[in-house]
Amino acid sequence: MNLQDMFQVFYDADTGNGGTGEGTDNQDDKGTGADPNNTEKTIPYERFKTVNDNYKEVKKQLDALVKQQEQVELETKEKQGEFETLYNELKEKHEPISNEFQLYKDTFQEILKAKLETVPENMRDLIPQGNELEQLKWIENATAKGLFNKGNPQSFGNGGTNPDTSNENKTNKGFLKGLSRFNK
């Protein structure tokens, strides 16, 4: 039941004699609505005017509220349409970037996995844990400095043999022996 129907019921039930509904059917033949013998059962004009004015005022307020509510709903739908448009625009911009980012991420994972396989098993615990980018950077720096070289060990002059048996050193010893004769 809406507000208008509630006031209509109130208006219909108000007969001027406590709301009993009696006296409304007792009209004389002249159509004036007043019974000359029973003046208590008629609605005084002032009471009718007050109720009618109140009804009209409440109806205006109700109409204004309904109109305001419709306006708010319309604005909400317009805003929702704007948000939907903005969402679709951002989605169109974001989706290709997201796909490209995923490709870069997958490629990076493959590169890191390949680099980790080049690290000797006994040195893998030296790689810092956590950020994959830092791991790759650390592996690259360690490789550049030769930490993971599996190649030939560096020679320190005599090829790893001791005592020195090269021909160069034999000629130097003979020369020194020859000089020792002069020291006597």
PyMOL commands that place a pseudoatom at each C-alpha (Angstrom):
pseudoatom trace, name=CA, resn=MET, resi=1, chain=A, elem=C, hetatm=0, pos=[0.000, 0.000, 0.000]
pseudoatom trace, name=CA, resn=ASN, resi=2, chain=A, elem=C, hetatm=0, pos=[1.528, 3.302, -0.982]
pseudoatom trace, name=CA, resn=LEU, resi=3, chain=A, elem=C, hetatm=0, pos=[1.256, 6.610, 0.835]
pseudoatom trace, name=CA, resn=GLN, resi=4, chain=A, elem=C, hetatm=0, pos=[-1.499, 7.941, -1.406]
pseudoatom trace, name=CA, resn=ASP, resi=5, chain=A, elem=C, hetatm=0, pos=[-3.755, 4.944, -0.719]
pseudoatom trace, name=CA, resn=MET, resi=6, chain=A, elem=C, hetatm=0, pos=[-3.230, 5.307, 3.029]
pseudoatom trace, name=CA, resn=PHE, resi=7, chain=A, elem=C, hetatm=0, pos=[-4.410, 8.919, 2.977]
pseudoatom trace, name=CA, resn=GLN, resi=8, chain=A, elem=C, hetatm=0, pos=[-7.308, 8.019, 0.686]
pseudoatom trace, name=CA, resn=VAL, resi=9, chain=A, elem=C, hetatm=0, pos=[-8.515, 5.480, 3.254]
pseudoatom trace, name=CA, resn=PHE, resi=10, chain=A, elem=C, hetatm=0, pos=[-8.133, 8.076, 6.000]
pseudoatom trace, name=CA, resn=TYR, resi=11, chain=A, elem=C, hetatm=0, pos=[-10.025, 10.619, 3.937]
pseudoatom trace, name=CA, resn=ASP, resi=12, chain=A, elem=C, hetatm=0, pos=[-12.849, 8.189, 3.126]
pseudoatom trace, name=CA, resn=ALA, resi=13, chain=A, elem=C, hetatm=0, pos=[-13.193, 7.072, 6.747]
pseudoatom trace, name=CA, resn=ASP, resi=14, chain=A, elem=C, hetatm=0, pos=[-13.335, 10.597, 8.187]
pseudoatom trace, name=CA, resn=THR, resi=15, chain=A, elem=C, hetatm=0, pos=[-17.014, 11.433, 8.531]
pseudoatom trace, name=CA, resn=GLY, resi=16, chain=A, elem=C, hetatm=0, pos=[-16.753, 14.009, 11.243]
pseudoatom trace, name=CA, resn=ASN, resi=17, chain=A, elem=C, hetatm=0, pos=[-18.219, 11.807, 13.942]
pseudoatom trace, name=CA, resn=GLY, resi=18, chain=A, elem=C, hetatm=0, pos=[-15.247, 9.849, 15.185]
pseudoatom trace, name=CA, resn=GLY, resi=19, chain=A, elem=C, hetatm=0, pos=[-14.609, 7.813, 12.049]
pseudoatom trace, name=CA, resn=THR, resi=20, chain=A, elem=C, hetatm=0, pos=[-17.633, 5.525, 12.281]
pseudoatom trace, name=CA, resn=GLY, resi=21, chain=A, elem=C, hetatm=0, pos=[-18.597, 6.076, 8.674]
pseudoatom trace, name=CA, resn=GLU, resi=22, chain=A, elem=C, hetatm=0, pos=[-22.168, 6.884, 9.564]
pseudoatom trace, name=CA, resn=GLY, resi=23, chain=A, elem=C, hetatm=0, pos=[-23.981, 9.930, 8.291]
pseudoatom trace, name=CA, resn=THR, resi=24, chain=A, elem=C, hetatm=0, pos=[-22.598, 9.921, 4.792]
pseudoatom trace, name=CA, resn=ASP, resi=25, chain=A, elem=C, hetatm=0, pos=[-25.575, 8.080, 3.367]
pseudoatom trace, name=CA, resn=ASN, resi=26, chain=A, elem=C, hetatm=0, pos=[-28.117, 10.365, 5.029]
pseudoatom trace, name=CA, resn=GLN, resi=27, chain=A, elem=C, hetatm=0, pos=[-28.500, 13.107, 2.473]
pseudoatom trace, name=CA, resn=ASP, resi=28, chain=A, elem=C, hetatm=0, pos=[-31.720, 14.952, 1.763]
pseudoatom trace, name=CA, resn=ASP, resi=29, chain=A, elem=C, hetatm=0, pos=[-33.352, 15.109, -1.618]
pseudoatom trace, name=CA, resn=LYS, resi=30, chain=A, elem=C, hetatm=0, pos=[-32.085, 18.621, -2.326]
pseudoatom trace, name=CA, resn=GLY, resi=31, chain=A, elem=C, hetatm=0, pos=[-28.464, 17.430, -2.723]
pseudoatom trace, name=CA, resn=THR, resi=32, chain=A, elem=C, hetatm=0, pos=[-27.006, 19.792, -0.136]
pseudoatom trace, name=CA, resn=GLY, resi=33, chain=A, elem=C, hetatm=0, pos=[-25.522, 16.922, 1.842]
pseudoatom trace, name=CA, resn=ALA, resi=34, chain=A, elem=C, hetatm=0, pos=[-26.865, 18.242, 5.127]
pseudoatom trace, name=CA, resn=ASP, resi=35, chain=A, elem=C, hetatm=0, pos=[-29.638, 16.710, 7.163]
pseudoatom trace, name=CA, resn=PRO, resi=36, chain=A, elem=C, hetatm=0, pos=[-31.630, 19.454, 8.854]
pseudoatom trace, name=CA, resn=ASN, resi=37, chain=A, elem=C, hetatm=0, pos=[-32.674, 17.126, 11.681]
pseudoatom trace, name=CA, resn=ASN, resi=38, chain=A, elem=C, hetatm=0, pos=[-29.186, 15.717, 12.463]
pseudoatom trace, name=CA, resn=THR, resi=39, chain=A, elem=C, hetatm=0, pos=[-26.342, 18.212, 12.248]
pseudoatom trace, name=CA, resn=GLU, resi=40, chain=A, elem=C, hetatm=0, pos=[-23.827, 15.999, 14.106]
pseudoatom trace, name=CA, resn=LYS, resi=41, chain=A, elem=C, hetatm=0, pos=[-23.476, 13.503, 11.264]
pseudoatom trace, name=CA, resn=THR, resi=42, chain=A, elem=C, hetatm=0, pos=[-22.334, 15.940, 8.606]
pseudoatom trace, name=CA, resn=ILE, resi=43, chain=A, elem=C, hetatm=0, pos=[-18.706, 16.872, 7.871]
pseudoatom trace, name=CA, resn=PRO, resi=44, chain=A, elem=C, hetatm=0, pos=[-17.984, 20.488, 8.644]
pseudoatom trace, name=CA, resn=TYR, resi=45, chain=A, elem=C, hetatm=0, pos=[-16.440, 22.345, 5.703]
pseudoatom trace, name=CA, resn=GLU, resi=46, chain=A, elem=C, hetatm=0, pos=[-13.412, 23.417, 7.752]
pseudoatom trace, name=CA, resn=ARG, resi=47, chain=A, elem=C, hetatm=0, pos=[-12.612, 19.804, 8.623]
pseudoatom trace, name=CA, resn=PHE, resi=48, chain=A, elem=C, hetatm=0, pos=[-13.034, 18.755, 4.986]
pseudoatom trace, name=CA, resn=LYS, resi=49, chain=A, elem=C, hetatm=0, pos=[-10.806, 21.596, 3.807]
pseudoatom trace, name=CA, resn=THR, resi=50, chain=A, elem=C, hetatm=0, pos=[-8.075, 20.728, 6.359]
pseudoatom trace, name=CA, resn=VAL, resi=51, chain=A, elem=C, hetatm=0, pos=[-8.027, 17.043, 5.411]
pseudoatom trace, name=CA, resn=ASN, resi=52, chain=A, elem=C, hetatm=0, pos=[-8.175, 17.816, 1.715]
pseudoatom trace, name=CA, resn=ASP, resi=53, chain=A, elem=C, hetatm=0, pos=[-5.337, 20.358, 1.983]
pseudoatom trace, name=CA, resn=ASN, resi=54, chain=A, elem=C, hetatm=0, pos=[-3.236, 17.877, 3.953]
pseudoatom trace, name=CA, resn=TYR, resi=55, chain=A, elem=C, hetatm=0, pos=[-3.911, 15.227, 1.323]
pseudoatom trace, name=CA, resn=LYS, resi=56, chain=A, elem=C, hetatm=0, pos=[-2.868, 17.559, -1.497]
pseudoatom trace, name=CA, resn=GLU, resi=57, chain=A, elem=C, hetatm=0, pos=[0.294, 18.601, 0.330]
pseudoatom trace, name=CA, resn=VAL, resi=58, chain=A, elem=C, hetatm=0, pos=[1.315, 15.017, 1.065]
pseudoatom trace, name=CA, resn=LYS, resi=59, chain=A, elem=C, hetatm=0, pos=[0.561, 14.048, -2.547]
pseudoatom trace, name=CA, resn=LYS, resi=60, chain=A, elem=C, hetatm=0, pos=[2.849, 16.858, -3.772]
pseudoatom trace, name=CA, resn=GLN, resi=61, chain=A, elem=C, hetatm=0, pos=[5.594, 15.689, -1.433]
pseudoatom trace, name=CA, resn=LEU, resi=62, chain=A, elem=C, hetatm=0, pos=[5.153, 12.112, -2.571]
pseudoatom trace, name=CA, resn=ASP, resi=63, chain=A, elem=C, hetatm=0, pos=[5.275, 13.119, -6.224]
pseudoatom trace, name=CA, resn=ALA, resi=64, chain=A, elem=C, hetatm=0, pos=[8.425, 15.156, -5.557]
pseudoatom trace, name=CA, resn=LEU, resi=65, chain=A, elem=C, hetatm=0, pos=[10.064, 12.192, -3.782]
pseudoatom trace, name=CA, resn=VAL, resi=66, chain=A, elem=C, hetatm=0, pos=[9.116, 9.798, -6.574]
pseudoatom trace, name=CA, resn=LYS, resi=67, chain=A, elem=C, hetatm=0, pos=[10.498, 12.210, -9.161]
pseudoatom trace, name=CA, resn=GLN, resi=68, chain=A, elem=C, hetatm=0, pos=[13.696, 12.684, -7.149]
pseudoatom trace, name=CA, resn=GLN, resi=69, chain=A, elem=C, hetatm=0, pos=[14.120, 8.926, -6.790]
pseudoatom trace, name=CA, resn=GLU, resi=70, chain=A, elem=C, hetatm=0, pos=[13.655, 8.430, -10.535]
pseudoatom trace, name=CA, resn=GLN, resi=71, chain=A, elem=C, hetatm=0, pos=[16.255, 11.147, -11.194]
pseudoatom trace, name=CA, resn=VAL, resi=72, chain=A, elem=C, hetatm=0, pos=[18.729, 9.473, -8.839]
pseudoatom trace, name=CA, resn=GLU, resi=73, chain=A, elem=C, hetatm=0, pos=[18.157, 6.108, -10.516]
pseudoatom trace, name=CA, resn=LEU, resi=74, chain=A, elem=C, hetatm=0, pos=[18.684, 7.677, -13.927]
pseudoatom trace, name=CA, resn=GLU, resi=75, chain=A, elem=C, hetatm=0, pos=[21.921, 9.357, -12.798]
pseudoatom trace, name=CA, resn=THR, resi=76, chain=A, elem=C, hetatm=0, pos=[23.101, 6.098, -11.269]
pseudoatom trace, name=CA, resn=LYS, resi=77, chain=A, elem=C, hetatm=0, pos=[22.477, 4.256, -14.517]
pseudoatom trace, name=CA, resn=GLU, resi=78, chain=A, elem=C, hetatm=0, pos=[24.312, 6.967, -16.462]
pseudoatom trace, name=CA, resn=LYS, resi=79, chain=A, elem=C, hetatm=0, pos=[27.273, 6.786, -14.092]
pseudoatom trace, name=CA, resn=GLN, resi=80, chain=A, elem=C, hetatm=0, pos=[27.253, 3.016, -14.295]
pseudoatom trace, name=CA, resn=GLY, resi=81, chain=A, elem=C, hetatm=0, pos=[27.299, 3.330, -18.069]
pseudoatom trace, name=CA, resn=GLU, resi=82, chain=A, elem=C, hetatm=0, pos=[30.290, 5.677, -17.800]
pseudoatom trace, name=CA, resn=PHE, resi=83, chain=A, elem=C, hetatm=0, pos=[32.080, 3.280, -15.465]
pseudoatom trace, name=CA, resn=GLU, resi=84, chain=A, elem=C, hetatm=0, pos=[31.328, 0.416, -17.785]
pseudoatom trace, name=CA, resn=THR, resi=85, chain=A, elem=C, hetatm=0, pos=[32.752, 2.385, -20.711]
pseudoatom trace, name=CA, resn=LEU, resi=86, chain=A, elem=C, hetatm=0, pos=[35.884, 3.272, -18.716]
pseudoatom trace, name=CA, resn=TYR, resi=87, chain=A, elem=C, hetatm=0, pos=[36.251, -0.342, -17.632]
pseudoatom trace, name=CA, resn=ASN, resi=88, chain=A, elem=C, hetatm=0, pos=[36.034, -1.567, -21.215]
pseudoatom trace, name=CA, resn=GLU, resi=89, chain=A, elem=C, hetatm=0, pos=[38.578, 1.025, -22.382]
pseudoatom trace, name=CA, resn=LEU, resi=90, chain=A, elem=C, hetatm=0, pos=[41.029, 0.088, -19.640]
pseudoatom trace, name=CA, resn=LYS, resi=91, chain=A, elem=C, hetatm=0, pos=[40.487, -3.585, -20.308]
pseudoatom trace, name=CA, resn=GLU, resi=92, chain=A, elem=C, hetatm=0, pos=[41.286, -3.071, -23.996]
pseudoatom trace, name=CA, resn=LYS, resi=93, chain=A, elem=C, hetatm=0, pos=[44.526, -1.281, -23.051]
pseudoatom trace, name=CA, resn=HIS, resi=94, chain=A, elem=C, hetatm=0, pos=[45.478, -3.643, -20.230]
pseudoatom trace, name=CA, resn=GLU, resi=95, chain=A, elem=C, hetatm=0, pos=[44.830, -6.991, -21.865]
pseudoatom trace, name=CA, resn=PRO, resi=96, chain=A, elem=C, hetatm=0, pos=[47.547, -6.765, -24.582]
pseudoatom trace, name=CA, resn=ILE, resi=97, chain=A, elem=C, hetatm=0, pos=[50.055, -5.469, -22.042]
pseudoatom trace, name=CA, resn=SER, resi=98, chain=A, elem=C, hetatm=0, pos=[49.181, -8.304, -19.683]
pseudoatom trace, name=CA, resn=ASN, resi=99, chain=A, elem=C, hetatm=0, pos=[49.643, -10.880, -22.445]
pseudoatom trace, name=CA, resn=GLU, resi=100, chain=A, elem=C, hetatm=0, pos=[52.981, -9.360, -23.451]
pseudoatom trace, name=CA, resn=PHE, resi=101, chain=A, elem=C, hetatm=0, pos=[54.113, -9.301, -19.813]
pseudoatom trace, name=CA, resn=GLN, resi=102, chain=A, elem=C, hetatm=0, pos=[53.249, -12.977, -19.481]
pseudoatom trace, name=CA, resn=LEU, resi=103, chain=A, elem=C, hetatm=0, pos=[55.378, -13.774, -22.563]
pseudoatom trace, name=CA, resn=TYR, resi=104, chain=A, elem=C, hetatm=0, pos=[58.335, -11.851, -21.093]
pseudoatom trace, name=CA, resn=LYS, resi=105, chain=A, elem=C, hetatm=0, pos=[57.905, -13.598, -17.771]
pseudoatom trace, name=CA, resn=ASP, resi=106, chain=A, elem=C, hetatm=0, pos=[57.831, -17.048, -19.387]
pseudoatom trace, name=CA, resn=THR, resi=107, chain=A, elem=C, hetatm=0, pos=[60.939, -16.255, -21.437]
pseudoatom trace, name=CA, resn=PHE, resi=108, chain=A, elem=C, hetatm=0, pos=[62.744, -14.962, -18.348]
pseudoatom trace, name=CA, resn=GLN, resi=109, chain=A, elem=C, hetatm=0, pos=[61.864, -18.168, -16.472]
pseudoatom trace, name=CA, resn=GLU, resi=110, chain=A, elem=C, hetatm=0, pos=[63.332, -20.247, -19.306]
pseudoatom trace, name=CA, resn=ILE, resi=111, chain=A, elem=C, hetatm=0, pos=[66.551, -18.191, -19.348]
pseudoatom trace, name=CA, resn=LEU, resi=112, chain=A, elem=C, hetatm=0, pos=[66.940, -18.447, -15.571]
pseudoatom trace, name=CA, resn=LYS, resi=113, chain=A, elem=C, hetatm=0, pos=[66.367, -22.211, -15.687]
pseudoatom trace, name=CA, resn=ALA, resi=114, chain=A, elem=C, hetatm=0, pos=[69.021, -22.597, -18.409]
pseudoatom trace, name=CA, resn=LYS, resi=115, chain=A, elem=C, hetatm=0, pos=[71.502, -20.492, -16.412]
pseudoatom trace, name=CA, resn=LEU, resi=116, chain=A, elem=C, hetatm=0, pos=[70.833, -22.500, -13.254]
pseudoatom trace, name=CA, resn=GLU, resi=117, chain=A, elem=C, hetatm=0, pos=[71.638, -25.696, -15.155]
pseudoatom trace, name=CA, resn=THR, resi=118, chain=A, elem=C, hetatm=0, pos=[75.077, -24.283, -16.077]
pseudoatom trace, name=CA, resn=VAL, resi=119, chain=A, elem=C, hetatm=0, pos=[75.947, -23.777, -12.403]
pseudoatom trace, name=CA, resn=PRO, resi=120, chain=A, elem=C, hetatm=0, pos=[77.773, -26.785, -10.910]
pseudoatom trace, name=CA, resn=GLU, resi=121, chain=A, elem=C, hetatm=0, pos=[75.693, -28.778, -8.434]
pseudoatom trace, name=CA, resn=ASN, resi=122, chain=A, elem=C, hetatm=0, pos=[78.078, -28.122, -5.533]
pseudoatom trace, name=CA, resn=MET, resi=123, chain=A, elem=C, hetatm=0, pos=[77.820, -24.337, -6.004]
pseudoatom trace, name=CA, resn=ARG, resi=124, chain=A, elem=C, hetatm=0, pos=[74.053, -23.935, -6.352]
pseudoatom trace, name=CA, resn=ASP, resi=125, chain=A, elem=C, hetatm=0, pos=[73.641, -23.267, -2.651]
pseudoatom trace, name=CA, resn=LEU, resi=126, chain=A, elem=C, hetatm=0, pos=[75.684, -20.055, -3.136]
pseudoatom trace, name=CA, resn=ILE, resi=127, chain=A, elem=C, hetatm=0, pos=[72.929, -18.520, -5.299]
pseudoatom trace, name=CA, resn=PRO, resi=128, chain=A, elem=C, hetatm=0, pos=[70.834, -16.067, -3.240]
pseudoatom trace, name=CA, resn=GLN, resi=129, chain=A, elem=C, hetatm=0, pos=[67.236, -17.100, -2.576]
pseudoatom trace, name=CA, resn=GLY, resi=130, chain=A, elem=C, hetatm=0, pos=[64.211, -14.921, -3.348]
pseudoatom trace, name=CA, resn=ASN, resi=131, chain=A, elem=C, hetatm=0, pos=[64.004, -12.528, -6.260]
pseudoatom trace, name=CA, resn=GLU, resi=132, chain=A, elem=C, hetatm=0, pos=[64.588, -14.316, -9.561]
pseudoatom trace, name=CA, resn=LEU, resi=133, chain=A, elem=C, hetatm=0, pos=[66.033, -11.201, -11.169]
pseudoatom trace, name=CA, resn=GLU, resi=134, chain=A, elem=C, hetatm=0, pos=[68.698, -10.978, -8.450]
pseudoatom trace, name=CA, resn=GLN, resi=135, chain=A, elem=C, hetatm=0, pos=[69.467, -14.679, -8.919]
pseudoatom trace, name=CA, resn=LEU, resi=136, chain=A, elem=C, hetatm=0, pos=[70.044, -14.220, -12.643]
pseudoatom trace, name=CA, resn=LYS, resi=137, chain=A, elem=C, hetatm=0, pos=[72.192, -11.150, -12.017]
pseudoatom trace, name=CA, resn=TRP, resi=138, chain=A, elem=C, hetatm=0, pos=[74.288, -13.025, -9.457]
pseudoatom trace, name=CA, resn=ILE, resi=139, chain=A, elem=C, hetatm=0, pos=[74.807, -15.984, -11.826]
pseudoatom trace, name=CA, resn=GLU, resi=140, chain=A, elem=C, hetatm=0, pos=[75.870, -13.641, -14.652]
pseudoatom trace, name=CA, resn=ASN, resi=141, chain=A, elem=C, hetatm=0, pos=[78.361, -11.821, -12.397]
pseudoatom trace, name=CA, resn=ALA, resi=142, chain=A, elem=C, hetatm=0, pos=[79.785, -15.089, -11.036]
pseudoatom trace, name=CA, resn=THR, resi=143, chain=A, elem=C, hetatm=0, pos=[80.151, -16.501, -14.550]
pseudoatom trace, name=CA, resn=ALA, resi=144, chain=A, elem=C, hetatm=0, pos=[81.876, -13.325, -15.779]
pseudoatom trace, name=CA, resn=LYS, resi=145, chain=A, elem=C, hetatm=0, pos=[84.398, -13.532, -12.934]
pseudoatom trace, name=CA, resn=GLY, resi=146, chain=A, elem=C, hetatm=0, pos=[85.129, -17.189, -13.706]
pseudoatom trace, name=CA, resn=LEU, resi=147, chain=A, elem=C, hetatm=0, pos=[83.631, -18.767, -10.607]
pseudoatom trace, name=CA, resn=PHE, resi=148, chain=A, elem=C, hetatm=0, pos=[82.087, -21.636, -12.561]
pseudoatom trace, name=CA, resn=ASN, resi=149, chain=A, elem=C, hetatm=0, pos=[84.939, -22.291, -15.045]
pseudoatom trace, name=CA, resn=LYS, resi=150, chain=A, elem=C, hetatm=0, pos=[85.360, -25.979, -15.674]
pseudoatom trace, name=CA, resn=GLY, resi=151, chain=A, elem=C, hetatm=0, pos=[88.215, -25.438, -18.122]
pseudoatom trace, name=CA, resn=ASN, resi=152, chain=A, elem=C, hetatm=0, pos=[91.947, -26.143, -17.687]
pseudoatom trace, name=CA, resn=PRO, resi=153, chain=A, elem=C, hetatm=0, pos=[93.546, -24.947, -14.490]
pseudoatom trace, name=CA, resn=GLN, resi=154, chain=A, elem=C, hetatm=0, pos=[95.757, -21.921, -14.842]
pseudoatom trace, name=CA, resn=SER, resi=155, chain=A, elem=C, hetatm=0, pos=[99.455, -22.678, -15.300]
pseudoatom trace, name=CA, resn=PHE, resi=156, chain=A, elem=C, hetatm=0, pos=[101.898, -20.995, -12.947]
pseudoatom trace, name=CA, resn=GLY, resi=157, chain=A, elem=C, hetatm=0, pos=[105.017, -21.355, -15.094]
pseudoatom trace, name=CA, resn=ASN, resi=158, chain=A, elem=C, hetatm=0, pos=[106.316, -24.897, -14.912]
pseudoatom trace, name=CA, resn=GLY, resi=159, chain=A, elem=C, hetatm=0, pos=[103.164, -26.656, -16.140]
pseudoatom trace, name=CA, resn=GLY, resi=160, chain=A, elem=C, hetatm=0, pos=[102.489, -28.174, -12.759]
pseudoatom trace, name=CA, resn=THR, resi=161, chain=A, elem=C, hetatm=0, pos=[105.628, -30.333, -12.664]
pseudoatom trace, name=CA, resn=ASN, resi=162, chain=A, elem=C, hetatm=0, pos=[108.117, -30.161, -9.865]
pseudoatom trace, name=CA, resn=PRO, resi=163, chain=A, elem=C, hetatm=0, pos=[111.153, -30.152, -10.102]
pseudoatom trace, name=CA, resn=ASP, resi=164, chain=A, elem=C, hetatm=0, pos=[111.703, -28.111, -13.180]
pseudoatom trace, name=CA, resn=THR, resi=165, chain=A, elem=C, hetatm=0, pos=[112.822, -30.337, -16.076]
pseudoatom trace, name=CA, resn=SER, resi=166, chain=A, elem=C, hetatm=0, pos=[112.464, -27.988, -18.979]
pseudoatom trace, name=CA, resn=ASN, resi=167, chain=A, elem=C, hetatm=0, pos=[115.360, -27.461, -21.382]
pseudoatom trace, name=CA, resn=GLU, resi=168, chain=A, elem=C, hetatm=0, pos=[115.619, -23.763, -20.559]
pseudoatom trace, name=CA, resn=ASN, resi=169, chain=A, elem=C, hetatm=0, pos=[116.399, -24.454, -16.980]
pseudoatom trace, name=CA, resn=LYS, resi=170, chain=A, elem=C, hetatm=0, pos=[119.031, -27.080, -17.891]
pseudoatom trace, name=CA, resn=THR, resi=171, chain=A, elem=C, hetatm=0, pos=[121.008, -24.572, -19.921]
pseudoatom trace, name=CA, resn=ASN, resi=172, chain=A, elem=C, hetatm=0, pos=[120.878, -22.074, -17.096]
pseudoatom trace, name=CA, resn=LYS, resi=173, chain=A, elem=C, hetatm=0, pos=[122.231, -24.672, -14.638]
pseudoatom trace, name=CA, resn=GLY, resi=174, chain=A, elem=C, hetatm=0, pos=[125.106, -25.500, -16.903]
pseudoatom trace, name=CA, resn=PHE, resi=175, chain=A, elem=C, hetatm=0, pos=[125.960, -21.855, -17.273]
pseudoatom trace, name=CA, resn=LEU, resi=176, chain=A, elem=C, hetatm=0, pos=[125.929, -21.381, -13.527]
pseudoatom trace, name=CA, resn=LYS, resi=177, chain=A, elem=C, hetatm=0, pos=[128.210, -24.395, -13.068]
pseudoatom trace, name=CA, resn=GLY, resi=178, chain=A, elem=C, hetatm=0, pos=[130.609, -22.863, -15.519]
pseudoatom trace, name=CA, resn=LEU, resi=179, chain=A, elem=C, hetatm=0, pos=[130.658, -19.626, -13.596]
pseudoatom trace, name=CA, resn=SER, resi=180, chain=A, elem=C, hetatm=0, pos=[131.320, -21.395, -10.342]
pseudoatom trace, name=CA, resn=ARG, resi=181, chain=A, elem=C, hetatm=0, pos=[134.769, -22.407, -11.630]
pseudoatom trace, name=CA, resn=PHE, resi=182, chain=A, elem=C, hetatm=0, pos=[135.787, -18.822, -11.652]
pseudoatom trace, name=CA, resn=ASN, resi=183, chain=A, elem=C, hetatm=0, pos=[134.879, -18.256, -8.043]
pseudoatom trace, name=CA, resn=LYS, resi=184, chain=A, elem=C, hetatm=0, pos=[137.597, -20.501, -6.691]
for i in range(1, 184): cmd.bond("trace and resi %d" % i, "trace and resi %d" % (i + 1))
show_as sticks, trace
zoom trace
